[in-house]
Amino acid sequence: MAGAVAAAAALIVAGLITAPPASSAQLTEVTGFGTNPSNLRMHLYVPDGVAARPAVLVAVHYCTGSGPAFYSGTEFASLADRYKFVVIYPSATRSGSCFDVSSPQALRHDGGSDPVGIVSMVRYVQQRHNADPARTYVTGASSGGMMTNVLIGAYPDVFKAGASFMGVPFACFATTDGSSWNSACANGQIVRTPAQWGDLVRAAYPGYSGARPRMQIWHGTEDATLRYPNFQEQIKQWTNVHGVSQTPSLTDQPQSGWTRTRYGGTGTMAPVEAISLQGVGHSLPQGGMAARVIDFFGLATGVDPTTTPTVTPTPGTGACRITYDVNAWNTGLTAAVTIANTSTAQISAWNLTFTLPAGQTITSAWNATVSPTSGQVTARNAGYNGSIAPGASASFGFQANHGGNTAKPPAFSLNGTACTSA
């Protein structure tokens, strides 16, 4: 892919956690692993004392990266030591070291290009290491996060779950002119209905009627390379593929700055899980996130992130406090809004009224309904987040077009009472 992702590579590397494994096991390169139309390289990590029938995790690097760099810069190998699964680290070899997530070949089951080579790596490990086909998973960051969406979309018969860091929906990056960069998708400008996104996945493997891989989605609100609207578009796509509601079954804050939603179930292994990271840019995964991936895949024992206490804000002096963060680009923006209940009374339903600056027009919203689309607007709670206990908070967001004015609203009123702004 092009220079925009390459320029972000330093941020990604800075965000990765250097955690080389403590065991004597070594990362080794494997050649001759099977059909490999794009000449990918394969590195393999098999921990000491590996299980007799181990699970397999494919860990896919970012642009300008490599399999060995992703091995040494993330925690997946050390987690493999702990839980005794095998990790495959593919390496892209084309200019820029990005994976093909855009060509017609890559977006079709057994169509060719990088996905075929990665699936060959999986088959090799299943045969040579007696790996369990029912426990094969994929995760990746940036270009690797996009490839995660591609692999679980086009190869639902191979992968049981995926975890995408800073990715985009399956087929969002599609091109037909031979280029590998899709600016509209990268900038969060491709918006489709859930059914349209789901149809793209279903068309990748016509006739497939088996189970679909579960999906975990991670994205920072300040991502300037693969922008934050792609987070919601992925949620729309994978909830549709699984046939579950876009209304979360659970919403919580497992740690400060994280908003986690689960769809189609409330447990650790829900069909779709999404984690929004407030104020975070193109620099994932960061410390501790890899362990959450392993939990979601079901590869850890005795760990349940749902038991982590919800972090609540410190009460202020007014009845409500609004945090309003804008991420703007070209002619678009997203706004992330948090309503903190700083009173001593329970809020059972909320209407937040504010005036959008001139030139801003809302095109979509999540976790609330917002109307009208410009001027003075009112955001009304969804069916699942209307109750806000004293000291707790609720969050929603929206995407809007703008004519150059990306300012924040000057004031907010919650259920007719003025709020302070953080």
C-alpha positions, -999 to +999 in steps of 0.1 A: +000+000+000+010+036-004+029+062+016+001+070+040+002+037+057+040+035+054+043+069+072+022+055+100+045+025+105+066+043+131+035+049+152+026+013+150+060+001+160+060+026+189+027+012+201+038-025+199+049-041+231+083-057+229+078-090+246+101-118+233+092-152+246+111-165+277+114-201+265+141-217+244+118-221+215+129-201+184+112-184+155+120-204+124+115-198+087+096-224+067+099-227+029+080-250+005+049-249+025+025-251-004+008-230-030+021-194-027+012-173-057+026-140-043+058-155-028+050-147+008+076-157+035+065-178+064+079-178+099+067-202+126+068-202+164+062-235+181+065-232+219+082-257+241+058-283+254+033-275+226-001-293+230-005-326+212-032-311+190-025-274+192-045-244+182-030-221+155-029-184+154-019-164+123-005-130+132-003-106+103+020-076+103+014-039+093+028-022+062+066-019+061+067-047+087+076-083+086+067-116+103+098-115+125+091-078+134+056-087+145+069-117+164+094-096+184+071-065+188+039-082+201+030-105+229+015-133+209+046-155+211+048-152+249+011-160+251+018-190+230+044-201+255+017-198+282-012-214+264+007-238+241-006-228+207+014-224+175+018-189+158+023-184+121+039-150+111+035-144+073+056-117+056+046-097+026+074-093+000+060-067-024+071-031-023+060-015+009+055-049+026+017-045+026-007-074+021-031-076-008-066-068+005-079-051-026-076-073-057-105-094-070-083-125-065-077-117-028-114-111-022-126-145-035-123-179-019-094-197-035-090-168-059-053-164-055-028-138-042-018-134-005-048-152+011-040-184-007-004-184+005-015-177+041-041-206+040-013-228+026+007-220+057-022-230+079-026-263+060+011-270+064+010-265+102-021-287+104-003-315+087+032-312+101+022-303+137-011-321+140-028-288+146-065-287+153-085-273+123-114-264+146-091-240+165-075-218+138-075-180+143-062-149+128-052-114+141-034-085+126-027-047+127-033-021+100-026-040+067-028-071+089-061-060+104-075-056+069-062-090+060-079-104+091-112-092+077-103-106+043-094-141+056-124-146+078-146-133+050-133-154+022-122-185+043-149-191+069-141-228+065-106-223+077-107-197+105-129-199+136-124-163+147-105-131+139-093-100+158-087-069+137-066-040+149-071-008+129-087-026+100-115-019+075-145-041+064-141-069+040-139-056+004-138-019+016-104-016+000-115-033-032-100-019-065-101-031-101-074-010-116-044-029-102-038-003-074-035-014-038-047+018-021-083+029-017-084+065-003-122+066+001-121+035+023-090+047+042-106+080+050-138+064+063-159+077+034-174+043+023-206+038+041-229+009+033-259-007+049-253-038+070-269-060+043-247-045+016-216-052+037-228-087+045-236-095+009-199-087+000-188-113+024-213-139+013-204-133-024-168-142-016-176-178-011-209-186-030-227-216-017-210-217+017-236-225+044-214-233+074-206-214+106-191-180+103-160-169+122-165-147+153-150-112+150-133-089+175-127-053+163-103-027+177-100+009+166-087+042+180-109+073+177-079+094+165-067+070+138-055+093+110-045+065+086-075+041+085-101+064+100-125+057+128-157+054+107-143+020+096-149+008+131-187+012+128-187-002+093-170-034+104-196-037+132-224-034+106-208-060+084-201-087+109-233-084+129-251-088+095-230-118+086-239-134+119-275-124+117-275-106+151-288-072+161-266-041+158-279-032+193-252-043+217-261-071+242-235-056+265-218-022+268-190-016+293-157+000+300-131-027+308-105+000+315-103+038+312-108+051+277-121+018+264-157+013+253-165-024+246-197-036+230-208-072+224-233-083+199-254-115+198-242-124+233-228-110+265-200-134+272-163-134+264-169-153+232-198-133+217-202-135+179-190-099+175-171-078+200-159-042+194-135-021+214-133+017+208-102+034+223-107+071+231-080+094+219-058+066+204-043+069+170-028+044+145-007+026+171-023-007+180-020-032+196-008-018+229+000-034+262-025-061+274-046-061+242-031-093+229-043-111+260-078-099+253-076-114+219-065-147+233-095-146+257-119-139+228-105-168+209-110-191+239-073-200+241-069-188+277-081-206+308-095-190+339-096-155+324-128-136+319-125-099+309-162-094+318-152-096+355-131-065+352-147-036+371-162-008+350-142+024+353-164+054+361-155+091+359-149+112+390-181+132+398-178+169+391-197+198+406-227+200+381-255+177+372-237+165+340-204+169+322-199+165+285-167+153+268-168+160+231-139+149+209-137+157+172-116+138+146-117+158+113-104+152+078-110+168+044-148+174+043-157+149+070-155+144+108-165+121+136-175+132+170-172+110+201-195+123+230-195+111+266-222+121+290-211+119+327-238+119+354-222+141+380-254+144+401-265+122+429-297+110+411-301+082+386-308+092+350-333+068+335-334+083+299-316+111+283-319+137+256-288+158+249-294+190+230-267+211+213-262+232+182-239+221+155-216+248+140-225+261+106-217+238+077-218+205+098-244+179+087-247+145+104-247+115+081-248+086+106-248+080+143-242+051+167-253+044+203-280+072+199-305+086+175-297+122+165-321+146+148-324+168+128-291+165+109-280+201+113-286+232+134-299+225+169-300+187+173-310+163+200-293+130+207-317+105+223-304+073+241-307+039+225-327+012+242-297-002+260-279+029+274-306+052+287-298+045+324-268+064+338-261+059+375-245+087+396-208+088+388-213+067+356-214+077+320-228+069+285-212+074+251-224+079+216-209+092+184-217+104+149-202+111+115-208+144+097-198+164+067-184+199+071-176+229+050-143+237+068-157+246+102-148+216+125-155+234+158-173+219+187-208+230+199-206+259+223-230+244+249-250+213+259-282+207+277-292+173+292-329+168+297-333+206+298-304+212+323-272+229+312-240+207+314-204+216+319-179+207+292-147+187+300 
